[in-house]
Amino acid sequence: MTETQIISNTKAFVQDTLKNAEGGHDWFHILRVYNNALHILKSEEADAFVIQLASLLHDIADSKFHNGDEEIGPRVAKAFLESQSLELDIVDHVIKIIENVSYKGGHNISDFYSKELDIVQDADRLDAIGAIGIARTFNFGGFKNNPIYDPDISPHPNQSKEEYKKSNSPTINHFYEKLLLLKDKMNTTTAKKIANKRHEFMQMYLEQFYKEWKGEL
């Protein structure tokens, strides 16, 4: 099979697998991350094929929806990639990206590095901030039945990995525990520029949110 055929097969596989996924981690999230990655790639030297596969498969089985199992995503992705008769080094690279792309409360420590990981990670993080990031955050908070905001519950930006995974804190707290921290964690120049604008938008949103919460009409 050609690379174009494999990418087409991957898109079809992901779209079908995630047809009933939570709205912030569905096919449209994947497509935005895929497009973000291609945009960043225009200014970087990296393997476009690996980046496309990894961005399409990065959330094929998110641990948040599988009882915290961090191995199921890489396992599902690997089985699919092997069905496409890909070279082992490509499969291995894509799987390593999937294993390392997630934020995990800022505690994702690994000795693996590649420019392709940088790009896919930035593409994914960009979708977690700005207007889309805000929408996804409240969608997931509603999915978990978390409160929107509680002034008596303070954010905890320095949570352990396990605390972060199990947190059911108000959705507004998630801005301080993740979203507002992502701007300074971007890897590429392109992503940093985009992140700055989206960061400012989130700050403006929070200012308006607190005004309305306090009744400052």
C-alpha positions in Angstrom: 0.0 0.0 0.0 1.1 3.6 -0.6 1.4 6.1 2.2 -1.7 7.9 0.9 -3.7 4.7 1.1 -2.5 4.0 4.6 -3.4 7.5 5.8 -6.9 7.1 4.2 -7.3 3.7 6.0 -6.2 5.3 9.2 -8.7 8.1 9.0 -11.5 5.7 8.3 -10.5 3.5 11.2 -10.3 6.4 13.7 -13.5 7.9 12.5 -15.3 4.6 13.0 -13.7 3.8 16.3 -14.5 7.2 17.8 -18.0 7.6 16.4 -19.6 7.5 19.9 -16.7 9.3 21.7 -17.1 12.1 24.2 -17.3 15.4 22.3 -13.9 16.7 23.3 -12.1 13.6 22.3 -14.0 12.6 19.2 -13.2 12.5 15.5 -13.4 16.2 15.2 -10.7 16.6 17.9 -8.5 14.2 16.0 -9.1 16.1 12.7 -8.2 19.4 14.4 -5.0 18.0 15.9 -4.1 16.4 12.5 -4.6 19.8 10.8 -2.6 21.6 13.5 0.2 19.2 13.0 0.3 19.7 9.3 0.3 23.5 9.8 3.3 23.3 12.2 5.1 20.9 9.9 5.3 23.6 7.3 8.0 25.3 9.4 9.8 22.2 10.6 11.9 19.4 9.2 10.3 16.1 10.2 8.7 12.9 8.9 5.3 13.9 7.6 4.1 10.3 7.4 4.9 9.5 11.0 3.3 12.8 12.1 0.1 12.1 10.2 -0.2 8.6 11.7 0.6 9.7 15.2 -1.8 12.6 15.2 -4.6 10.5 13.8 -4.1 7.7 16.4 -3.0 9.7 19.4 -6.4 9.4 21.2 -7.7 6.2 19.7 -8.3 4.9 23.2 -7.8 7.6 25.7 -7.0 6.3 29.2 -9.6 8.7 30.7 -12.3 6.6 29.2 -10.8 3.2 29.9 -10.4 3.2 33.7 -7.0 4.9 33.6 -5.4 2.2 31.4 -2.5 3.9 29.7 -1.6 0.8 27.7 -4.8 0.4 25.8 -4.3 3.3 23.4 -0.8 2.2 22.2 -2.1 -1.4 22.0 -5.0 -0.6 19.8 -2.9 1.7 17.6 -0.2 -0.9 17.3 -2.6 -3.6 16.2 -4.0 -1.3 13.5 -0.6 -0.2 12.2 0.6 -3.8 12.0 -2.5 -4.6 9.9 -1.2 -2.0 7.4 2.0 -3.9 6.8 4.2 -1.0 7.9 7.9 -1.2 8.6 8.6 -1.9 12.3 10.6 1.2 12.8 7.6 3.4 11.7 5.2 1.5 14.0 7.6 1.8 16.9 8.1 5.5 16.4 4.3 6.2 16.1 3.6 4.1 19.3 6.3 6.0 21.2 4.7 9.3 20.3 1.3 8.1 21.4 2.8 6.9 24.7 4.4 10.3 25.3 2.1 12.9 23.8 -0.4 13.3 26.8 0.0 16.0 29.4 -0.7 13.8 32.4 -0.6 16.7 34.8 2.8 17.8 33.6 4.4 14.6 34.9 5.1 12.8 31.7 8.8 12.1 32.1 10.4 10.1 29.4 13.8 9.5 27.8 12.2 9.4 24.3 12.5 12.4 22.1 11.8 13.1 18.4 10.9 16.2 16.4 7.8 14.3 15.4 6.7 14.0 19.0 7.3 17.7 19.5 5.0 18.5 16.6 2.2 16.1 17.5 2.3 17.2 21.1 2.1 20.8 20.2 -0.8 20.1 17.8 -2.7 18.3 20.6 -2.0 21.0 23.2 -3.1 23.8 20.9 -6.5 22.1 20.8 -6.7 22.2 24.6 -6.5 26.0 24.7 -8.3 29.0 23.2 -12.0 29.0 22.3 -12.0 25.3 21.4 -10.1 24.4 24.6 -12.7 26.2 26.7 -15.5 24.4 24.9 -13.8 21.0 25.4 -13.0 21.7 29.0 -16.6 22.5 29.9 -17.9 19.6 27.8 -15.7 17.2 29.7 -16.6 18.7 33.0 -20.2 18.2 32.2 -19.4 14.6 31.1 -18.0 14.0 34.5 -20.7 15.9 36.3 -18.2 18.3 37.8 -19.3 21.7 39.1 -18.6 24.6 36.9 -17.1 26.7 39.7 -16.9 26.7 43.5 -15.0 29.7 45.1 -14.3 27.6 48.1 -12.4 24.9 46.2 -8.9 26.3 45.2 -7.0 25.0 42.1 -4.1 22.7 42.7 -1.6 23.2 39.8 1.0 21.1 41.4 -0.9 17.8 41.6 0.7 14.5 41.3 0.0 12.4 38.2 -2.5 10.2 40.1 -4.2 13.3 41.7 -4.5 14.9 38.3 -6.1 11.7 36.7 -8.6 11.3 39.5 -9.5 15.0 40.0 -13.2 15.9 40.0 -12.6 19.5 40.9 -14.7 22.4 39.4 -14.1 23.0 35.7 -12.8 26.5 36.2 -9.9 25.0 38.3 -8.8 23.1 35.2 -7.7 26.4 33.6 -5.1 26.8 36.4 -4.2 23.1 36.6 -3.6 22.7 32.9 -4.8 25.1 30.3 -3.0 28.3 31.4 0.2 26.2 31.8 0.4 25.0 28.2 1.6 28.2 26.6 5.0 27.8 28.2 5.2 24.1 27.3 5.0 24.4 23.5 8.0 23.0 21.6 7.9 24.7 18.2 8.1 28.4 17.2 4.8 28.1 15.3 2.9 26.6 18.2 4.3 29.2 20.6 2.9 32.0 18.5 -0.5 30.4 18.2 -0.5 29.5 21.9 0.2 33.1 23.0 -3.0 34.3 21.2 -5.1 31.5 22.6 -3.7 32.1 26.1 -4.8 35.7 26.0 -8.3 34.7 24.9 -8.6 32.4 27.9 -7.5 35.1 30.2 -10.1 37.5 28.8 -12.7 34.8 29.2 -11.9 34.2 32.8 -12.0 37.9 33.6 -15.5 38.0 32.1 -16.5 34.8 33.9 -15.6 36.2 37.3 -17.4 39.5 36.6 -20.6 37.7 35.7 -20.2 35.3 38.7 -20.0 38.3 41.0 -22.9 40.0 39.4 -20.8 42.8 38.0 -23.2 43.5 35.1 
